[in-house]
Amino acid sequence: MSSVQLEGGPNGLCGTVELTELDEVIFSDEKIKIRYGNGYEHYESSRIPLPGTNGDAESELVTFRWVGRTKIAE
């Protein structure tokens, strides 16, 4: 997974983002944690059926929605 679609969160992390261009990223199929500024932005996957499809796995767009932010401990 090199690029993903992000919804919500800081302006610099919205839309299609290239994960390889970011400093620190931890991800799985369900969650992404991105170091941004003095914290981490947390995203969870959200499968959205594409228009005009029957809703099977191949016809879903996987996006990640922002769910919160945590600060880095000093």
DADAPE-V542841 format. One record per residue. RES is the residue in three letters. PHI is phi in degrees with one decimal (* if undefined). D_LAST is the distance of its C-alpha to the last C-alpha in Angstrom with 1 decimal. Layout:
res=RES phi=PHI d_last=D_LAST
res=RES phi=PHI d_last=D_LAST
This chain:
res=MET phi=* d_last=30.7
res=SER phi=-110.7 d_last=29.9
res=SER phi=-128.5 d_last=30.2
res=VAL phi=-137.9 d_last=29.7
res=GLN phi=-99.0 d_last=30.5
res=LEU phi=-111.5 d_last=27.6
res=GLU phi=-120.6 d_last=28.3
res=GLY phi=80.0 d_last=26.2
res=GLY phi=82.3 d_last=22.6
res=PRO phi=-65.9 d_last=21.8
res=ASN phi=-55.3 d_last=24.8
res=GLY phi=-71.6 d_last=23.6
res=LEU phi=-122.6 d_last=23.6
res=CYS phi=-101.8 d_last=26.9
res=GLY phi=82.4 d_last=30.1
res=THR phi=-80.4 d_last=30.7
res=VAL phi=-122.6 d_last=27.7
res=GLU phi=-87.9 d_last=27.9
res=LEU phi=-62.8 d_last=25.2
res=THR phi=-68.5 d_last=25.9
res=GLU phi=-90.6 d_last=24.9
res=LEU phi=-95.0 d_last=21.3
res=ASP phi=-64.9 d_last=18.4
res=GLU phi=-140.6 d_last=17.1
res=VAL phi=-134.1 d_last=19.3
res=ILE phi=-119.5 d_last=19.8
res=PHE phi=-144.2 d_last=23.2
res=SER phi=-137.7 d_last=26.1
res=ASP phi=-67.2 d_last=29.3
res=GLU phi=-106.1 d_last=27.9
res=LYS phi=-139.2 d_last=24.3
res=ILE phi=-133.6 d_last=22.1
res=LYS phi=-124.9 d_last=18.4
res=ILE phi=-119.4 d_last=17.6
res=ARG phi=-72.9 d_last=14.4
res=TYR phi=-147.6 d_last=15.1
res=GLY phi=63.9 d_last=13.4
res=ASN phi=-100.1 d_last=9.8
res=GLY phi=-159.6 d_last=10.7
res=TYR phi=-122.8 d_last=13.4
res=GLU phi=-97.2 d_last=17.0
res=HIS phi=-111.3 d_last=19.1
res=TYR phi=-129.8 d_last=22.9
res=GLU phi=-122.6 d_last=25.7
res=SER phi=-69.0 d_last=29.1
res=SER phi=-141.8 d_last=32.1
res=ARG phi=-94.0 d_last=35.6
res=ILE phi=-116.6 d_last=37.9
res=PRO phi=-61.2 d_last=41.7
res=LEU phi=-75.3 d_last=43.2
res=PRO phi=-59.3 d_last=46.2
res=GLY phi=76.2 d_last=49.5
res=THR phi=-118.8 d_last=48.3
res=ASN phi=-90.7 d_last=48.9
res=GLY phi=86.8 d_last=45.2
res=ASP phi=-75.7 d_last=45.0
res=ALA phi=-57.6 d_last=41.8
res=GLU phi=-72.5 d_last=43.1
res=SER phi=-104.4 d_last=43.7
res=GLU phi=-113.1 d_last=40.2
res=LEU phi=-94.6 d_last=37.5
res=VAL phi=-91.5 d_last=34.1
res=THR phi=-121.5 d_last=31.4
res=PHE phi=-119.6 d_last=27.9
res=ARG phi=-99.3 d_last=27.1
res=TRP phi=-66.4 d_last=23.7
res=VAL phi=-121.0 d_last=22.7
res=GLY phi=161.8 d_last=19.2
res=ARG phi=-137.0 d_last=15.7
res=THR phi=-124.9 d_last=12.3
res=LYS phi=-89.4 d_last=8.9
res=ILE phi=-78.6 d_last=6.3
res=ALA phi=-68.7 d_last=3.8
res=GLU phi=-100.7 d_last=0.0
